[in-house]
Amino acid sequence: MDSRLAAKHATPMAQTRPTLSFHELEQRALALEAEGRLEEAREAFDAALNANPDSQLSAEGRARIALALNEDDVAAHCSRALAYHDAHPDRQLRMILTAAPQLGGDILSFMEEFLWRNPQHALGHESFSELRAEWGAGEGFADNFIAALEASPGNRELLFSYWNTLSRAQRFEVALDSMDAHRSLFEGDRDFLLLEVNIASHAGLMERTAGLIDQLDERPDSLLARGQHRMQTAALDGAASDFEAVAAAEPDNLTAWALLEVAWRMVGDPRHDWLINQPGLYGTRELGLDGDQLNDVACALRRMHRTRAQPIGQSLRGGTQTAGQLFLRNEPQLTMLTNALAAAIRDFVGSLPAEDASHPLLKHRNMGMAFGPSWSVRFTGSGHHAAHFHPNGILSSACYIAVPEQLADPEGKPGWLEIGRPPPELGLDLPPLATVEPRTGRLVLFPSFMFHGTRPFAGGERLSVAFDLVPVPMDWPG
């Protein structure tokens, strides 16, 4: 055939997409990620890593995508990204803990590897103990500390972290026994003395606390410890004076305000009404979500509750709590929830009393507010929250997503929220200032410095979301 005729009748070749260089692939992946086009970004990062498996930028980007999309092989992607940070253990630990919600039980192997490389990392051991407790380690949740201290006896940072971890887990006697065994290393150590006072006080060991309390200085943390001991021994006027001194020196110290609320109530100080009894300082709002929408949120939350036991150092007794920052996740159900919450919060803040520069909450009245820490709690069968307060927010919350029918009992009030009942270790017989019935779709807001907890209930699922609001220098919602 004539070559010209052959060319004339030949099928035209399909147009081919030009091959992108590694740099172009990586930049395309980053741009797609920034635009929220995560599936496309995944393909681009995979192509970039295929072209250059040693790219740290692409490895870290691919791990972020795996976390955001909750992929089955997220652990492998995280492991590859973490390897670039072996020389920076603090950064590596932050990355591991950030990935905890998606890693599930794999988080334990990541932490084991981290501590194998960094055997004296106190915060790493503390985090590992907390995770081991949530994943069912039982009484042996802090055994990793014991092994580390055998290899490095007398390590001050490890010891203090171990004692604090035991204390937050309410293993007070174990912590104090260990402190007694190491006392010779800490003669004249102020931090040792203050920690011993606080652990003994929370354990209700009044004689031991009394033998130490006079050794404390006049700094704010010492005044708090002394004031709490005075409150426990019915020296209420002296306790109030201690807490007042701390609040004057550190106006943002919410521990002082939490204890001062109780002390002023006990002694009948008229400032108690100013602090907490002004109308509108706490109350409820109903979310604008229907039953189907709330059920969608509930289904999404249940998938996030993957641990087996309550976390240590938290208020819940008998339930589970989600890891990480709940509202930083990408599930559309959470976006729907936060939009509904924002509307309810605007309405609540708009009804607060007037701005007051000396009030721990109302001084923030006209500032912007943003979501701070956020999490979900799930009880299945029974459980409750011990009385506590939140030291780092300005407004705190309880938002009920699913509750058992038995909670609608105005007589026994099972599972109801109590606002204002102090914790039992203070030894005070004070009733709550208010009780709130949990109802599906109900949001409760109250000052973060207020003690709050819940009554036990007998059975069923109680699923809630909680968060703290923090001040920001901008108009809500910022």
C-alpha positions as CSV (number, residue, x, y, z in Angstrom):
1,M,0.0,0.0,0.0
2,D,1.2,3.5,-0.8
3,S,2.6,5.0,2.3
4,R,0.6,8.2,1.7
5,L,-2.6,6.1,1.4
6,A,-1.8,4.2,4.5
7,A,-1.3,7.4,6.4
8,K,-4.6,8.7,5.1
9,H,-6.6,5.7,6.3
10,A,-4.8,5.1,9.6
11,T,-6.7,5.5,12.8
12,P,-5.6,8.7,14.6
13,M,-3.7,8.0,17.8
14,A,-5.5,8.9,21.1
15,Q,-4.4,12.1,22.8
16,T,-2.3,11.1,25.8
17,R,-2.2,13.1,29.0
18,P,1.3,14.6,29.5
19,T,3.3,12.8,32.2
20,L,3.7,14.9,35.3
21,S,7.0,15.1,37.1
22,F,7.3,14.1,40.7
23,H,7.3,17.8,41.8
24,E,4.2,18.5,39.8
25,L,2.4,15.5,41.2
26,E,3.3,16.5,44.8
27,Q,2.2,20.1,44.3
28,R,-1.0,18.9,42.7
29,A,-1.7,16.6,45.7
30,L,-1.1,19.4,48.1
31,A,-3.4,21.7,46.2
32,L,-6.2,19.1,46.0
33,E,-5.9,18.4,49.8
34,A,-6.2,22.2,50.5
35,E,-9.4,22.3,48.4
36,G,-10.8,19.3,50.3
37,R,-10.8,17.0,47.3
38,L,-9.4,14.2,49.4
39,E,-10.0,11.2,47.1
40,E,-8.2,13.0,44.2
41,A,-5.4,14.1,46.6
42,R,-5.0,10.4,47.6
43,E,-4.4,9.4,44.0
44,A,-1.9,12.3,43.5
45,F,0.0,11.5,46.7
46,D,0.2,7.8,45.7
47,A,1.5,8.8,42.3
48,A,4.1,11.1,43.8
49,L,5.3,8.4,46.2
50,N,5.5,5.9,43.4
51,A,7.8,8.4,41.6
52,N,9.8,9.2,44.8
53,P,9.2,6.9,47.7
54,D,11.6,9.0,49.9
55,S,9.5,12.2,49.9
56,Q,8.7,13.3,53.4
57,L,6.2,15.9,52.3
58,S,4.2,13.3,50.3
59,A,4.5,10.6,53.0
60,E,3.1,13.1,55.6
61,G,0.4,14.3,53.2
62,R,-0.6,10.7,52.4
63,A,-0.9,10.0,56.1
64,R,-3.1,13.0,56.6
65,I,-5.4,11.8,53.8
66,A,-5.6,8.3,55.3
67,L,-6.5,9.8,58.7
68,A,-9.1,12.1,57.2
69,L,-10.7,9.3,55.1
70,N,-10.4,6.7,58.0
71,E,-8.7,4.2,55.6
72,D,-8.2,0.6,56.7
73,D,-4.4,0.9,56.2
74,V,-4.1,4.1,58.1
75,A,-1.5,2.6,60.5
76,A,0.9,1.9,57.6
77,H,0.7,5.4,56.3
78,C,1.2,6.9,59.7
79,S,4.2,4.6,60.4
80,R,5.9,5.8,57.2
81,A,5.4,9.5,58.1
82,L,6.5,9.0,61.7
83,A,9.8,7.6,60.6
84,Y,11.0,11.0,59.4
85,H,10.7,12.4,63.0
86,D,12.8,9.9,65.0
87,A,15.1,12.8,65.9
88,H,12.2,14.8,67.3
89,P,10.4,12.6,69.9
90,D,8.1,15.4,71.2
91,R,6.9,16.1,67.7
92,Q,6.6,12.4,67.0
93,L,4.5,11.8,70.1
94,R,2.1,14.6,69.2
95,M,1.7,13.0,65.8
96,I,0.9,9.6,67.3
97,L,-1.6,11.0,69.7
98,T,-3.3,13.1,67.0
99,A,-3.8,9.9,65.0
100,A,-5.2,8.0,68.0
101,P,-8.9,8.2,67.0
102,Q,-8.3,6.6,63.6
103,L,-5.5,4.2,64.8
104,G,-7.8,2.4,67.3
105,G,-6.0,-0.4,69.1
106,D,-3.0,0.0,66.8
107,I,-2.1,3.0,68.9
108,L,-0.6,0.7,71.5
109,S,2.0,-0.8,69.1
110,F,2.9,2.7,68.0
111,M,3.5,3.8,71.6
112,E,5.5,0.7,72.4
113,E,7.8,1.4,69.5
114,F,8.1,5.1,70.5
115,L,9.0,4.1,74.1
116,W,11.5,1.5,72.9
117,R,13.3,4.4,71.1
118,N,12.7,6.9,73.9
119,P,12.6,4.8,77.1
120,Q,12.8,7.8,79.5
121,H,10.2,10.0,77.9
122,A,7.9,10.8,80.8
123,L,5.0,12.2,78.8
124,G,5.2,9.2,76.5
125,H,4.9,6.9,79.4
126,E,2.0,8.9,80.8
127,S,0.2,8.8,77.5
128,F,0.9,5.1,77.1
129,S,-0.5,4.4,80.6
130,E,-3.7,6.3,79.8
131,L,-4.1,4.4,76.5
132,R,-3.5,1.1,78.1
133,A,-6.1,1.8,80.7
134,E,-8.7,2.6,78.0
135,W,-7.9,-0.5,76.0
136,G,-8.4,-2.8,79.0
137,A,-5.1,-3.2,80.8
138,G,-6.8,-3.1,84.2
139,E,-4.7,-2.8,87.3
140,G,-1.5,-3.1,85.3
141,F,-2.1,0.0,83.2
142,A,1.0,1.8,84.6
143,D,3.4,-1.2,84.5
144,N,5.4,0.6,81.7
145,F,6.5,3.2,84.3
146,I,7.8,0.4,86.6
147,A,10.0,-1.0,83.9
148,A,11.3,2.4,82.9
149,L,12.1,3.3,86.5
150,E,14.0,0.0,87.0
151,A,16.2,1.0,84.2
152,S,16.5,4.6,85.5
153,P,15.9,4.7,89.2
154,G,15.6,8.1,90.7
155,N,14.6,9.8,87.4
156,R,12.8,12.8,88.8
157,E,10.6,13.5,85.7
158,L,9.6,9.9,85.4
159,L,8.7,9.6,89.1
160,F,6.6,12.7,89.2
161,S,4.8,11.6,86.0
162,Y,4.2,8.2,87.6
163,W,2.8,9.6,90.8
164,N,0.6,12.1,88.9
165,T,-0.7,9.3,86.7
166,L,-1.5,7.1,89.7
167,S,-3.2,10.0,91.4
168,R,-5.4,10.8,88.4
169,A,-6.4,7.1,88.3
170,Q,-7.3,7.4,92.0
171,R,-4.6,4.9,93.0
172,F,-3.7,7.2,95.9
173,E,-2.3,4.7,98.3
174,V,0.0,3.2,95.6
175,A,1.3,6.7,94.7
176,L,1.9,7.6,98.4
177,D,3.7,4.3,99.0
178,S,6.0,5.0,96.1
179,M,6.6,8.5,97.3
180,D,7.5,7.2,100.7
181,A,10.0,4.8,99.1
182,H,11.7,7.7,97.3
183,R,11.5,10.4,100.0
184,S,15.2,10.5,100.6
185,L,15.7,11.8,97.1
186,F,13.4,14.8,97.6
187,E,14.3,16.4,100.9
188,G,13.3,20.1,100.7
189,D,11.7,19.7,97.3
190,R,8.7,22.0,97.1
191,D,7.1,20.1,94.2
192,F,7.3,16.8,96.1
193,L,5.7,18.4,99.2
194,L,2.9,20.0,97.3
195,L,2.1,16.8,95.3
196,E,2.1,14.7,98.5
197,V,-0.3,17.2,100.1
198,N,-2.7,17.1,97.2
199,I,-2.7,13.3,96.9
200,A,-3.2,12.8,100.6
201,S,-6.0,15.4,100.6
202,H,-7.8,13.8,97.7
203,A,-7.4,10.4,99.4
204,G,-9.1,11.8,102.5
205,L,-6.0,11.2,104.7
206,M,-6.6,14.2,106.9
207,E,-3.9,13.4,109.5
208,R,-1.2,13.0,106.9
209,T,-2.3,16.2,105.2
210,A,-2.3,18.1,108.5
211,G,1.2,17.0,109.2
212,L,2.4,18.6,106.0
213,I,0.2,21.6,105.5
214,D,2.2,24.0,107.7
215,Q,5.3,23.4,105.5
216,L,3.6,25.1,102.5
217,D,4.5,28.6,101.4
218,E,2.1,31.4,100.4
219,R,2.2,30.9,96.7
220,P,-1.2,30.4,94.9
221,D,-0.9,26.6,94.4
222,S,0.0,26.3,98.1
223,L,-3.0,28.4,99.1
224,L,-5.3,26.2,97.0
225,A,-4.0,23.1,98.8
226,R,-4.3,24.7,102.2
227,G,-7.7,26.1,101.5
228,Q,-9.0,22.7,100.4
229,H,-7.7,21.1,103.6
230,R,-9.4,23.8,105.6
231,M,-12.6,23.2,103.7
232,Q,-12.3,19.4,104.5
233,T,-11.8,20.2,108.2
234,A,-14.7,22.7,108.4
235,A,-12.5,25.8,108.7
236,L,-14.6,27.5,106.0
237,D,-13.8,31.1,106.7
238,G,-10.1,30.4,106.4
239,A,-10.7,28.4,103.2
240,A,-12.7,31.2,101.6
241,S,-9.8,33.7,102.5
242,D,-7.3,31.4,100.8
243,F,-9.4,31.0,97.6
244,E,-10.1,34.8,97.5
245,A,-6.3,35.5,97.7
246,V,-5.7,33.1,94.7
247,A,-8.5,34.6,92.6
248,A,-7.1,38.1,93.3
249,A,-3.6,37.1,92.3
250,E,-4.7,34.9,89.4
251,P,-8.1,36.0,88.1
252,D,-8.2,33.2,85.4
253,N,-7.5,30.4,87.9
254,L,-10.7,28.5,87.6
255,T,-9.8,26.1,90.4
256,A,-9.9,29.0,92.8
257,W,-13.3,30.1,91.5
258,A,-14.7,26.6,91.6
259,L,-13.7,26.2,95.3
260,L,-14.7,29.8,96.1
261,E,-18.2,29.2,94.8
262,V,-18.5,26.3,97.3
263,A,-16.9,28.2,100.2
264,W,-19.0,31.3,99.7
265,R,-22.2,29.2,99.6
266,M,-21.2,27.4,102.8
267,V,-20.5,30.6,104.7
268,G,-23.5,32.6,103.2
269,D,-21.3,35.2,101.5
270,P,-23.6,37.5,99.5
271,R,-21.0,37.5,96.7
272,H,-22.2,34.0,95.9
273,D,-25.3,35.4,94.2
274,W,-23.0,37.6,92.0
275,L,-20.8,34.7,91.1
276,I,-23.4,32.1,90.1
277,N,-27.0,33.0,90.9
278,Q,-27.5,35.8,88.3
279,P,-30.3,34.7,85.9
280,G,-29.0,33.2,82.7
281,L,-25.5,32.0,83.8
282,Y,-26.6,28.5,83.2
283,G,-29.5,26.9,81.3
284,T,-30.7,24.7,78.4
285,R,-31.4,25.1,74.7
286,E,-33.0,22.7,72.3
287,L,-31.1,21.9,69.1
288,G,-32.9,22.5,65.8
289,L,-32.4,18.9,64.7
290,D,-35.1,16.3,64.1
291,G,-35.1,12.7,65.2
292,D,-33.6,11.4,62.0
293,Q,-30.8,13.9,62.1
294,L,-30.0,13.1,65.7
295,N,-30.1,9.4,64.9
296,D,-27.5,10.0,62.1
297,V,-25.3,11.8,64.6
298,A,-25.7,9.0,67.1
299,C,-24.7,6.3,64.5
300,A,-21.6,8.3,63.6
301,L,-20.6,8.7,67.2
302,R,-21.1,5.0,68.0
303,R,-18.5,4.2,65.4
304,M,-16.0,6.4,67.2
305,H,-16.3,4.7,70.6
306,R,-13.7,2.0,70.1
307,T,-12.0,1.8,73.5
308,R,-13.0,-0.7,76.2
309,A,-12.8,1.2,79.4
310,Q,-13.1,4.6,80.9
311,P,-10.1,6.9,80.6
312,I,-8.1,7.7,83.7
313,G,-8.1,11.2,85.0
314,Q,-11.6,11.9,83.6
315,S,-15.0,12.2,85.3
316,L,-16.8,9.2,83.7
317,R,-17.3,6.0,85.7
318,G,-18.2,3.0,83.6
319,G,-18.3,4.4,80.1
320,T,-16.1,5.3,77.2
321,Q,-14.9,8.6,75.8
322,T,-13.7,9.4,72.2
323,A,-10.1,10.2,71.7
324,G,-8.8,13.5,70.2
325,Q,-10.7,16.6,69.3
326,L,-14.2,15.5,68.2
327,F,-15.0,18.6,66.3
328,L,-11.9,18.5,64.2
329,R,-13.1,15.3,62.5
330,N,-14.6,15.4,59.0
331,E,-17.8,13.4,59.3
332,P,-20.7,15.4,57.8
333,Q,-22.9,14.4,60.8
334,L,-20.5,16.4,63.0
335,T,-20.7,19.4,60.7
336,M,-24.5,19.3,61.0
337,L,-24.2,19.0,64.8
338,T,-21.8,21.9,65.2
339,N,-23.9,24.1,63.0
340,A,-26.9,23.4,65.3
341,L,-24.8,24.0,68.4
342,A,-23.4,27.3,67.1
343,A,-27.0,28.6,66.7
344,A,-28.0,27.5,70.2
345,I,-24.8,29.0,71.7
346,R,-25.4,32.3,70.0
347,D,-28.8,32.5,71.6
348,F,-27.5,31.5,75.1
349,V,-24.6,34.0,75.0
350,G,-27.0,36.7,73.9
351,S,-29.0,36.1,77.1
352,L,-26.1,36.2,79.5
353,P,-26.0,39.0,82.1
354,A,-24.1,42.2,81.2
355,E,-20.3,42.2,80.9
356,D,-18.5,42.4,84.2
357,A,-14.7,42.8,84.1
358,S,-14.3,41.1,87.5
359,H,-16.4,38.0,86.9
360,P,-14.6,34.9,85.7
361,L,-17.2,34.3,82.9
362,L,-18.9,37.6,82.3
363,K,-15.6,39.4,81.6
364,H,-15.6,37.4,78.4
365,R,-19.3,38.2,77.7
366,N,-18.6,40.4,74.6
367,M,-15.7,38.6,73.2
368,G,-15.8,36.0,70.5
369,M,-16.0,32.3,71.6
370,A,-14.8,29.2,69.8
371,F,-15.0,25.5,70.4
372,G,-12.1,24.3,72.4
373,P,-11.8,20.6,73.6
374,S,-14.6,18.4,72.4
375,W,-15.5,14.8,72.9
376,S,-18.3,12.2,73.2
377,V,-19.2,10.0,76.1
378,R,-21.1,6.8,75.9
379,F,-22.6,4.7,78.7
380,T,-24.1,1.4,77.9
381,G,-25.7,-0.4,80.8
382,S,-25.0,2.0,83.7
383,G,-22.5,4.6,84.9
384,H,-22.2,8.2,85.9
385,H,-20.0,11.3,85.9
386,A,-18.2,12.1,89.1
387,A,-18.4,15.8,90.2
388,H,-15.7,17.9,88.5
389,F,-15.2,21.2,86.7
390,H,-13.3,22.2,83.6
391,P,-10.2,24.4,84.3
392,N,-9.5,25.6,80.8
393,G,-12.8,26.8,79.3
394,I,-15.2,29.7,80.0
395,L,-18.5,27.8,79.2
396,S,-18.9,24.1,79.3
397,S,-21.6,21.8,78.1
398,A,-23.6,18.6,77.9
399,C,-25.4,17.8,74.7
400,Y,-27.6,14.7,74.7
401,I,-27.8,12.7,71.5
402,A,-29.5,9.5,72.8
403,V,-30.9,8.7,76.2
404,P,-32.8,5.7,77.6
405,E,-36.5,6.3,78.4
406,Q,-36.0,5.5,82.1
407,L,-34.2,8.9,82.6
408,A,-37.6,10.7,82.2
409,D,-38.2,10.2,85.9
410,P,-38.7,13.5,87.9
411,E,-38.8,11.6,91.2
412,G,-35.6,9.5,91.2
413,K,-33.9,11.6,88.5
414,P,-31.6,8.8,87.3
415,G,-28.9,9.9,85.0
416,W,-29.8,13.6,85.5
417,L,-27.1,16.3,85.4
418,E,-26.3,18.0,88.7
419,I,-24.9,21.5,88.6
420,G,-23.2,22.7,91.8
421,R,-22.8,19.6,93.9
422,P,-19.2,19.5,95.1
423,P,-17.1,16.3,94.8
424,P,-17.2,13.9,97.8
425,E,-13.5,14.3,98.7
426,L,-14.4,17.8,100.0
427,G,-16.5,16.1,102.7
428,L,-19.4,18.6,102.3
429,D,-23.1,17.8,102.4
430,L,-24.2,20.3,99.8
431,P,-27.0,19.7,97.4
432,P,-26.7,20.7,93.7
433,L,-27.9,24.2,92.7
434,A,-29.8,22.7,89.8
435,T,-30.7,19.3,88.2
436,V,-31.3,19.0,84.5
437,E,-33.2,16.2,82.8
438,P,-31.2,14.7,79.9
439,R,-33.4,14.8,76.7
440,T,-32.5,13.9,73.2
441,G,-31.5,17.1,71.4
442,R,-31.0,19.1,74.6
443,L,-27.9,21.3,75.1
444,V,-27.0,22.4,78.6
445,L,-24.5,25.3,79.1
446,F,-22.9,26.5,82.4
447,P,-19.8,28.3,83.5
448,S,-16.8,26.1,83.3
449,F,-15.8,26.7,86.9
450,M,-19.0,25.1,88.2
451,F,-18.8,21.6,89.7
452,H,-21.1,19.3,87.8
453,G,-21.7,15.5,87.6
454,T,-24.5,13.1,86.9
455,R,-26.5,10.7,88.9
456,P,-26.1,7.0,88.3
457,F,-28.7,5.2,86.1
458,A,-29.5,1.5,85.8
459,G,-29.4,0.6,82.2
460,G,-29.6,1.6,78.5
461,E,-27.5,3.8,76.3
462,R,-26.7,7.4,77.3
463,L,-24.8,9.0,74.4
464,S,-23.7,12.6,74.7
465,V,-21.3,15.2,73.3
466,A,-19.5,17.7,75.4
467,F,-17.2,20.7,74.7
468,D,-15.6,23.7,76.3
469,L,-15.9,27.2,74.7
470,V,-12.8,29.4,74.8
471,P,-12.5,33.1,74.2
472,V,-11.1,34.5,71.0
473,P,-10.6,38.1,70.0
474,M,-13.2,38.1,67.2
475,D,-16.9,38.0,66.8
476,W,-18.6,34.6,67.3
477,P,-18.5,32.2,65.6
478,G,-15.0,33.2,64.4
